[in-house]
Amino acid sequence: MAKRAKGNRQQVILECTEHKQSGMPGTSRYISTKNKKNSPDRLELKKYNPVMKKMTVHREIK
């Protein structure tokens, strides 16, 4: 099993924004951690989307 996050570190799910808008089937999601005390707003990272075969912006979802 995975270790539980301690303190201010929080596990978040990142989902591709471009894939969601295109209407293509499937999703591209990544799991990452962030410090919720230092960055309370939603996290945005450029990650590789294997379905679209390019780097796209992935945004934190709830």
Secondary structure as GFF3:
##gff-version 3
##sequence-region A 1 62
A	DSSP	beta_strand	9	16	.	.	.	ID=ss1
A	DSSP	alpha_helix	17	22	.	.	.	ID=ss2
A	DSSP	beta_strand	29	35	.	.	.	ID=ss3
A	DSSP	beta_strand	44	49	.	.	.	ID=ss4
A	DSSP	beta_strand	54	61	.	.	.	ID=ss5
###
